[in-house]
């Protein structure tokens, strides 16, 4: 698996999570949940994925259609 996102701890100065897969290419934008436990990544392919930072697992996959996102 090619890792697409590394989540770094500012206090530790090292990566704390490796998230992603190679199916959608590189992430072009990310947004963190306020509690710091989830990250939403957007890809050039039009996919959005919500990841659990602790496990690196995708929680929700969304596909963009125009201005709408549809859950898979």
Phi, psi and omega in degrees: 000133174273122181282131185256332180229132170245127177261121183257145172268122178295324182285326180271335182071029179210162179292140178245349178205145174239120190231142170123180175209177186268002187289334184247005183078193184285146175289140180252345176204152178219154175216133181265143171292147181304331180280354177076009184261349181223152176224137176258126180243137177249142185237155177303333182290350183094003179271147170238138177226134175261122183247146169276121184292325182295315184260339185079002182281144174285126180270315181222138174246131178234146176244130179276135173231098185067241179259007183250146174248135182241129180288141175265000000 
